Amino acid sequence: MAKRCKKRAAFKVQKVNNAAMFILYHAISTWYSLCGIRVKVTNKIGRPERPSIILCTHGSFVDFIYAAALIRKDKPHFIVARLYFYHDCLRWLLKMVGAFPKSMFATDLENAKNCLTVLRGKEILAMMPEARLATTGRFEDIQESTYSFIKKSGVNVYTISINGNYFADPKWGKGFRRGSLVEAELDLLYTAEQVQRLSMEALKQGIEQRLTYNEFHWLEQHPEIHYRSPRMAEGLENILTTCPVCNRKHTITTRKNQIFCAHCGYLTALNDRYGFDEGFRFRNFAQWYDWQKELLAQQIAADADYTLTSKVELRLPGKGNALTRHGGQGICTLSRDGLVYTGTKDGQEVQLHFSLQKIYRLLFGAGENFEVYDGTEILYFVPEERRSAVEWYLTSMLLHDMLKEAALPL
């Protein structure tokens, strides 16, 4: 482990470069406008006090820009997934705007030190505490260690609640949707005195209540919105693993706004408000996703030896202007014992084991990969059936939470 961490020098958070922040924000904002996305911001508190923490919801990849529309002049330091710091050009740009890396769902002492540096310097720390993109446009969960950090910080806590961002650019989608409206609101959640006084449970409840979102509920309040994309449904097969007609896995395909099963044929179409055909089993893909999640939960609960297995390509931190590079190949197995990778890593035969406590959730890229951090190193697994990546995420979540609820050691 020590050798692995020495490959990259420790990252120290830097001051925000005003010119870089200005150029980046306005360049991307102009691009959004050209893509047909309207952004409406509401600031309910004026300028946030320093030091402070700002918690942002995380429905889309570009949420930092929506947040920057409200707080860029306050020179916030954003926490960003470490993956993007492996790329030389991205790392340079992110450093210029004051961002710093985090190994998501992993112990990261470097990140903890940088967070303290920001707060002790009486600056603003901005984070997306869910630590991953929403899969279906709804709040997921926040790791307990994040709540503990907020409690110990003893500083003002603000929130930026963003709505419409997921539907403008869904995790599984192929490009922006024209006709989108994104609303972002900055507000105070807790004063420093309240953070220090509240119990951990009360603090947690307040944060969850403020940050909880549901894009489908929000859209119901905006009947005027209609989304336009020539590839409206394309990519949904990467989060919908199971056909609701024949129950076969990984048979779903999409074309334009239509959804098919390789066995059953045409299933339904996705309309301009993210709904399905009238008479289809589900009103929308969130209901479909919940159904398949429940099926998986039942399978895991009924089988004490439940395992998920796949041949994988292992990719490791990239060099130069690459996020990742080929690092080996082998087999991944996920069970109540955790995640095990058996195969090659940079030419050597290895067996790597991660307990459910250590991985918490396996992050995933829709139709691409699942991943886990080991210190400052990412292990980026590309499964043989790429559409199964979401299943690794769901299985890790269900296994972790089932064992936690059973009060068994993780």
Number of C-alpha atoms within 10 A of each C-alpha: 9 7 7 11 13 10 10 11 7 11 14 15 21 17 15 19 14 16 11 15 20 14 11 14 18 13 11 13 18 11 12 18 13 11 16 17 22 17 17 14 17 15 15 10 12 12 12 18 18 16 19 24 27 25 24 24 29 29 31 23 15 14 20 21 17 25 25 18 19 18 21 19 12 16 19 24 28 22 23 20 15 21 22 20 24 22 18 16 14 15 18 12 16 23 22 19 24 23 26 25 25 25 23 26 23 17 17 16 13 18 21 12 13 22 24 14 16 21 19 13 11 14 20 25 25 27 21 21 19 21 22 22 24 21 21 23 23 19 19 18 14 17 13 10 11 15 17 13 13 20 21 12 20 20 22 23 27 22 24 30 22 25 25 26 26 29 24 26 20 23 23 20 19 16 16 22 23 19 17 23 21 17 16 23 19 24 18 17 19 20 16 16 11 16 21 18 13 14 12 16 10 12 20 18 12 13 20 15 9 15 21 13 20 16 19 20 11 12 18 11 9 11 9 9 15 16 18 17 16 12 17 24 22 21 23 26 23 24 26 26 23 21 21 18 11 11 12 15 15 19 19 25 21 21 15 14 19 19 21 18 22 12 12 14 12 14 19 20 21 20 17 16 17 19 16 21 14 10 8 12 14 17 15 18 17 19 13 18 18 13 16 21 19 12 13 16 17 11 12 19 13 10 9 10 10 15 15 13 16 18 18 23 21 27 22 21 21 19 12 10 12 15 18 20 13 14 19 18 22 19 19 23 17 22 20 20 15 20 23 17 24 17 20 17 20 13 10 10 12 13 14 11 16 17 16 24 16 19 22 22 26 24 25 24 22 21 20 18 26 24 22 23 23 20 18 26 19 21 19 26 28 24 24 15 14 18 25 25 26 24 21 24 19 19 23 24 18 20 23 22 17 16 15 14 8 8 9 8 8 16
